[in-house]
Amino acid sequence: MTRDIDRRIQILATSLNADYYGVADLAPARDFIHAQGGERVSRYPRGIVIGMRLQDSMVELLPDGDKAGAILYRHTSYDVVNSALDQIALRVANVLQHAGYGAFPIPASKRTDDEQICGIFSQKLAAHLAGLGWIGKSCLLITPTQGPRVRWVTVLTDAPLVATGSPIEPRCGKCTACVDICPAHAFTGRIFSMDEPREMRFDAAACERYLSGQEEKQGVAVCGLCLWVCPHGRKGGSESKKPKN
């Protein structure tokens, strides 16, 4: 029964154009998850993680720094992709619910706490625990093949699914491309650790201030240079490109 529903969910997600699929054992991160989102999310022992690759043509608009490019990137890489991921998550949650299991779909890129500047659950942590990548110095989930150019959604569940992998060790090495390019100077260069507060590696308030400035300047809050510059996802021909702002 467990293998059957796992297979059904994976086939469903793939048929809906998911590029990544994994199951995370969340037990090692329960305290971290509880501190961020409380019992409503930490009570689920597993997370089904689904990823959708971003369009490289849209990501390559980011260093141009103009309003039109920012609008196009935000629409395609946030509005369209997030909506698609949320639809997949809902369909997956419905399958689990009909099978008698608990399911809690976490919206893609949805902030629930303005004071802490975060959502109720870390999609990146779930993807990391599912063996789909590591959390880099940019605080983004870095996949081995597409780097950070992937957006994620998670369905928490109590279904007895088998984890698909274990966390990948960081492969950033001495690279500081994301740290150096950040216009808000928001990154400290430290690799993710569940034992450290986010402030040790990322100043979310500084990032927020910069994005607010971008919104005032051109009407849309977009940066994404840390995502664009990562060598693990950067495509041939873009190495010589430089941000205009």
Sequence and secondary structure as in RCSB ss.txt:
>XXXX:A:sequence
MTRDIDRRIQILATSLNADYYGVADLAPARDFIHAQGGERVSRYPRGIVIGMRLQDSMVELLPDGDKAGAILYRH
TSYDVVNSALDQIALRVANVLQHAGYGAFPIPASKRTDDEQICGIFSQKLAAHLAGLGWIGKSCLLITPTQGPRV
RWVTVLTDAPLVATGSPIEPRCGKCTACVDICPAHAFTGRIFSMDEPREMRFDAAACERYLSGQEEKQGVAVCGL
CLWVCPHGRKGGSESKKPKN
>XXXX:A:secstr
 HHHHHHHHHHHHHHTT SEEEEEE GGGHHHHHHHH HHHHT  EEEEEEEE  HHHHTTGGG  HHHHHHHII
IIIIIHHHHHHHHHHHHHHHHHHTT  EEEE TT   BTTTTB SS HHHHHHHTTS EE TTSSEEBTTTBT E
EEEEEEE S             TT  HHHHH TT  B S    TTS GGGTB HHHHHHHHHHHHHHHSS    H
HHHH TTT  TT TT     
